[in-house]
Amino acid sequence: MNKKVFVSGCYDMLHSGHVAFFEEAASYGDLYVGIGSDQTILELKGRKTVNNEHERLYMVKAVRYVKDAWINSGSGIMDFEKEVRELRPDIFFVNSDGYTSGKEAFCKELGIKLIVSKRVPGAGLPARSTTALRQECRIPYRVELCGGWLDQPDVNSLVPGPVIVMSIEPTVEFNDRSGLATSSRKKAVELWQTKIPQGDREELARQLFCVENPPGTVHISGSQDQLGILLPGVNKLNYDNGFWPVSMEHVTDDKMLNFISDHLYLIQLPQRKADYDVFAGTNINAVSAGKLADATERCWAAIQARDVKQWGKATTKAFEAQLEMFPAMLTPDMQSAVEQYRSMACGWKLTGCGGGGYLILISGTPISNAIRVTPCRSDWK
């Protein structure tokens, strides 16, 4: 009897990369495909699919490598739980950007082998991804490397300090509410549709900040989000008693950006709920704010010195200072993932300030099954 192999995904805009993924998965046995519902994709990605769930199911079932397929009945990243428990597959096959510690724990519970795809395209065909095909939008995301919350006057009025951000190309379609400035990016797409227009990037960031934070906004989206998207390279934003930085340091040097991207790894975490209150238990104080500012300055110095160990150490210290003020940033689900990877890296933090959807790891050695990011360069268009 052939082994049962299960895969799960969106499979919108079906292309050769999807078929190659199915082909690779089917090499291990009979392939069963769980497809995310339209509602699940909307909740995870913050956008509607091009093809609705019935069209996607029809096309996936038509692929000769697929034995059977269905629409998953659950929601979120783990929308397939009910179907997998019923199917009892021998193998759960995933892409690296679909790997999560939650899936690994789920597989261990059920005695399922988890295999990560090698992403091998069909013979003579180029590598394909849905993100690459969605060329209509090239607006970047931003990753906050250190210092988050210091862009808020409640914190920087106690102690001035920096936030370090890096603009990253949309090579991965990151989940919504994932700490990578997805809400600011949505507003940028509403304003500019497909790409950032010509003009002064700082002024464009001011425009985006105002659009995202109209009069009456309760929780102001910090300007590190808009500046992080608009300014290429890695940027140190220095805050002192205000929402906008008093000064900025910009680095677009290839060696610096290559150093960062070579040692930065992202692991997908459970997505925080839409009504999650990151401000629960808040304890903003000058001592913790001072720790955060000091650690971020040391992080910047370590990056400039190309010192991975000190970069990682400073990043962890900064995140610990954040947790002293905002303990709800780290949920129990996220804590379990941190414990799994802590020993593999020089340092770690979560993306963003709102209980983000990705774990950032700084490591001198490769970390398997992790997502890699591509910095936006000074000549990025």
Secondary structure, DSSP 4 states (H G I P E B T S, - for coil): -PPEEEEEE---S--HHHHHHHHHHHTTSEEEEEE--HHHHHHHHSS--SS-HHHHHHHHHHSTTEEEEEE-SS-STTTTHHHHHHH--SEEEE-GGG-BHHHHHHHHHHTPEEEE---PPPTT-----HHHH-TT----EEEEEE-TTTTSHHHHTTS-EEEEEEEE--SS-PPTTSSSSHHHHHHHHHHHTTSPPSS-HHHHHHHHHHHHS-TT-SSPPPHHHHHHHHS-SEEEEEESSSSS-SEEEEE--HHHHHHHHHHEEEEE-PPPPTT--TTTT----HHHHHHHHHHHHHHHHHHHTT-HHHHHHHHHHHHHHHHHH-GGGS-HHHHHHHHHHGGGSSEEEESTTTT-SEEEEE-SS--TT-B---B--TT--
